[in-house]
Amino acid sequence: MSSFLLMPLLQAGLSLLLIPIVLRKHLKSSVHRLFSFYLLALTFWGLLIYLMRSSPTIEEAYSWEKIIILLAPLASVLFYHFSVRFSDININKWFIPSAYAVCILFALISRTSLVVSGMRMATDGYSANPGPLMPVFGLFGYVMLVFAFVILIKLARTSLSPEIRNRTTYIIIGLSLSMLGGLMDIITIFGITIFRGAVIGNMIFCLLTTIAIVRYHLLDINIVIRKGFAYLIVSAIVTFIYVGVIVLVYNIAQQTIPIWANIILLLVLTLALRPLWIKIQDKVNRWFYRGRYDVLKALHNFARETHDITDLNQISHSLVKLIEYALQSSGVFLFLPSKSGDFILISSTQETELSLDKRNPLVVWMAHNEGLLEFQDLSIIPQLEPLTLKEREELKRIHTRLFIPVKTRQGEVIAIIILSEKLSGQEYSESDKGLLLTVADQIATELENARLYNLEKSMRAELEEQDKQKTEFLHNIAHELKTPLTSVISSSELLNTQLSMINSEQVEKLSSNINRSASLMNRRVTELLTYARVEIGKLKLELEPLDPVSFCRNIASQFSFLFQERNQVFELSLPDSLPTISADIEKMEEIVMNLLSNASKYSPIGGNIILRSEISENDIVFKVEDSAKPISDEEKEKLFQPYYRVENDSEFSQVPGLGLGLSICKKLVELHNGKIWIENNGNKGNIFCFSLPIER
């Protein structure tokens, strides 16, 4: 059997073999079912081609050709239908049914001589005589394939997924070869002698498309093309030199080159092959990527240079500069997660007041969705509507255009990149977005490694610090409990002595001393118990509606005595009314009491202390202003750690306490879903603030 007859049978067998492979584990997928129908159509097409070519008479070949001519437009419509489903696009709901209806009409017409008027013997076998409607049949089939081709090209350019882009490229290459082979077969109908390539083109197309929709983690087809093109050029150059030397020697010496000379020539060419390959591959890459080559090379160098760097700040700064250079952005902002889960600005090319806490709608949306987010999406996506007016205005001020999440393989967001508009004022192209996704994928590992290293380093330092603080804590607690106990014991001994003298004034003074010392000791023990309950999770809140204004006034009336003893001025600054919050009143009193007590202890005699309450967006903020020495930024975060006492400061270190008060405040505020922080009041003192959400 000649190859001319064998090839259609091979194509039919291959198409039939691929059907169970496509449907395996994907029987319910409409994409896989449609492609299986397409393969089935090609199976029948291959069998009918074989029957036509092997027919003993022209009449029998003509009868098979009438059936073959029907399958061509049907297969084109099936593939177009597959492309629509594969790309998941919306089209007119009547278009595909109409295309199938045209195929039914063609089936009726194909039985007449309007499409194929007869058969003739060509040099390579039977060939059809085209009827008046043959161009219409061919045009319809190719128009459907061109529509499918356009859909796939658009998907390859616009998809944000590198995997989908790569799959689509496989299908596009296969479809191009199939269309080229079909065109070669059509040309032979009009009497032009040319190789019939439809069968081979269809076989390659079926294989590539099956691989694309069945397999995962495909070899990047762009890499294959680039490497293959460079290999062809190198091979052509080496072959040209080798053959040229042989021909030149033969023409000059009139004899062939001996074997040893051939071996030396091949060795020389082999040694020159490596540098030649590198130079040609570099030229091919530059042509292939054109303007992107330098950018991609910078990205490659970035990944290589930062692979062993553990300094998170250094990596962050390099990344921001890389993106700024690659995309010519007017602003690049890199946010990384803190220990609390909030995203803080680590590196940027310009200043911004934007902050992204873990409850921010942007952070939540990017954690649950893939791909980039564009600025105009903020007014379209319902989940992003809760963004505050202040946040939206700040995003507008910095001319935000894109948000890019950087995720680990487990889908955890480890960085957020925000890009401002381009320096040119142009929009970011699909190619720019694809590059950003490539950058995000490539730097995720480096950022995660650096973050984990820094986290481990800080945890080790924190554990060492905690061990040191616990040692100091044991010393402090022994001192704090011993001092009032000594006073109680001494006072009780003197009281016993004085009782015999019945001096009422002296007895009252000693009794008051005992009571005050015992109360101080009781407060220290209460702090320890409260902290222990919070740590082991046994502290439960009893929430009820709370009016912030009434609450602050009650607190002021109950604890005004704290400030009278030190001649301090205590003021209330409250609006007429505020929205209600849901809180545990007893725990709220403990929070404010701790803050007011600290304000009194650390402020000088005669100092001013102010209690404020105000509304801020969706929260009620409580503020305690003191007249103490301003706290440095470095100390602010540490003050909320348990047992922590300000170091190297004689004013602060002389104030008694266990270092648990602010830590307890922080725990209680967070149990209320609130936040606590410290602000500086210029040189006048500090402002201790905490916010609680308004009741809805």
C-alpha positions, 0 to 999 in steps of 0.5 A, a space after each residue: 500500500 502506497 503512502 498516498 493511500 496509507 496517510 488518510 488511514 493513519 489520520 483516521 486511526 490517530 483521530 479515533 485513538 485521541 477521542 478516549 484520551 480527550 474524554 478521559 476524566 473530562 466526560 462532563 466538560 463541554 469543551 472536551 466533548 465538542 473536540 471529541 465530536 471534531 475528532 470523530 468528524 476527522 475520523 470519518 473524513 480520513 476513512 472516506 478519503 481512503 475509500 475515495 482514493 482506493 476506488 476502482 472506478 471514477 464513478 465510485 470515487 465520485 460517490 465518496 467525494 460527495 460525502 467528503 465535501 459535506 464533512 469539511 464545513 461540518 468540521 469547521 463549525 464544530 471547531 468554531 463551536 469548540 473555540 467559543 467554549 474553550 475561550 469562554 466568550 459570549 456571542 449571539 445565541 443564534 449564530 452557532 445554531 445558524 451555522 449548523 443549519 447551513 451545514 444541513 443545507 449543504 448536505 442537501 446540496 452536496 448530493 447534486 452536481 452543483 458542488 462537485 460536478 465529477 472526478 478526473 484522474 490526476 498525476 497522484 490519483 483522483 481529483 474533483 471537478 469543482 461545480 459552481 457552488 464549490 467556492 461557497 463551500 470552501 469559503 464557508 469552511 474557511 470563514 468559520 476557521 478564521 473566526 475561530 482563529 481570531 477568537 484564539 488569537 484574542 485569548 492568547 493576547 488578553 488572558 492573564 494566565 500564562 498557562 492558558 496563553 501557552 495552551 492557546 498558542 499550541 492550538 493556534 500553531 496546529 490550526 495554522 498547519 491544518 488550514 495550510 494543508 487544507 488550502 494545498 488540497 483545494 488548490 489541486 482541485 483547480 488543476 494545480 499540481 502540489 503536495 496534498 497536505 491536509 492529512 498531515 496538517 490535520 494529524 499535527 493539529 489533532 495532536 497539538 490540540 489534544 495535548 493542549 486541552 488534556 495535559 498540564 504544565 506544558 513546555 512553553 511553546 515560545 521557548 521551543 520556537 526561540 530555541 529551535 530557530 536559533 538551532 536552525 541558524 547555527 546548523 545552517 552556518 556550521 553546514 555551510 562552512 563545512 561544505 564550503 571548506 570541502 568544496 574549496 579544497 576539492 576545487 583547489 587540490 582536485 582531491 577530497 579531504 582525508 578523514 583526519 582533516 575532516 575530524 580536525 575540521 569538525 573539532 574546530 567547528 564544535 569548539 566554535 559552536 558554543 560561543 556562536 550559539 550564545 551570540 545567535 541565541 542572544 540575537 534571536 531573543 532580541 528579535 523575538 522580544 524586540 523592545 522587551 529584551 532588555 527588560 526581561 534580561 533585567 528581570 532575569 538578573 534580578 532573580 539571579 542576584 536576589 536569590 541568596 539575598 535575605 535583606 527584605 528591604 534590599 530586595 524590595 528596593 530593587 524590585 520597585 526600581 526594576 518595575 519603574 524602569 521596565 514599565 516607565 511607571 510614574 509611581 510604584 508602591 510595594 506593600 508587605 504584610 506585618 506581624 499583625 497581618 496589615 500591609 505596610 508600605 516598604 518601598 516606593 518611588 513617591 510618598 503616600 499616606 495609603 495604608 492597607 489593613 487586613 480588613 481592607 476590601 482591596 486586601 480581602 478581594 485580592 486574597 480570594 481572586 486571581 489576576 490583576 485589578 484595574 483602578 476602574 474596577 473599584 467602581 464596578 466590583 461590589 466587594 470593593 464598594 466599602 473602600 472609604 472616601 479617604 482611600 479613594 481620594 488618595 488612590 486618585 492623588 497618586 494616579 493609581 492604575 493597577 493593583 498586582 497581588 504577589 502570591 505563593 504557590 499556596 495562594 497566600 498574598 505576600 505582597 501587593 504592588 500598586 502602579 501609578 499611570 505611565 510617564 507617557 500617559 498611555 494605558 498599560 498594554 496587555 503585554 505590560 500586564 503579562 510582564 507584571 504577572 511574570 514578575 509577580 510569579 518570579 519574585 514570589 519565592 525570593 520575597 517569601 524566603 526573605 520574609 521567612 528569614 526576617 521573621 525567624 530572625 525577629 522571632 529569635 530576637 523576640 524570644 531572647 528579649 522575652 527571656 530577658 524581660 521575664 527575668 526582669 519581671 521576676 525581679 520586679 514582681 518580687 520587688 513590687 509585692 515585697 514593698 507593700 507587704 513590708 509596709 503592711 507588716 511595719 504598719 501593723 507592728 507599729 499599730 500594735 504598739 500604738 494601740 496601747 497608747 490609744 492615740 487615735 490620730 496615729 492609729 488612723 494614719 497607720 490604718 490608712 497606710 495599711 489600706 493603701 498598700 494592700 490596695 496597691 498590692 491587690 491591683 498588681 495581682 489583679 493585673 496578673 490575673 487579667 493578663 493570664 485570663 486573656 492569654 489562655 483565652 478564658 476572658 469572655 466579653 459581655 457586650 451591650 450597647 454603650 453611649 461613648 459620651 455618657 461613658 466618658 463622663 461617668 469615668 471622669 466622675 469616678 476617677 477624678 481623684 487620681 489627678 487631685 493628689 498631683 494637682 493635675 488639671 483633668 479635662 473632658 472634650 466631648 461632642 454633644 452626641 456620638 453613635 452607639 458602640 457594642 462593648 463590655 462596660 467593665 472591660 472598657 472601664 479597665 482600658 480607660 482607667 489604665 490609660 488615665 492612670 498612666 497619664 497621671 503617673 508619667 505627667 509632671 505635677 500640675 500637668 494637663 490630662 485630656 480625655 476625648 472621644 470622637 467619630 472617625 469614619 466607621 469607628 469611635 476613637 477614644 484619646 487620652 492626652 498627657 503631659 509626659 515626655 514624648 515617646 520615640 517611634 521605636 518605643 511606641 510598638 514595644 510599649 504594648 508588649 507584656 513586661 516591657 519597661 522603657 529602658 535608659 530613661 530615669 523618669 520612666 523607670 522610677 514609676 512603679 508597675 509590672 509593665 502589663 497595663 498597656 499590654 492588657 489594654 491592647 488585648 481588651 481592645 482587640 477582643 472588641 475588634 478595635 485598634 490601639 496606638 500612640 501619637 505624639 502631641 508635638 513637645 506637649 506629650 503623648 496621645 494614647 488612642 484606641 478605636 472601636 467599630 460603631 454598632 450596626 
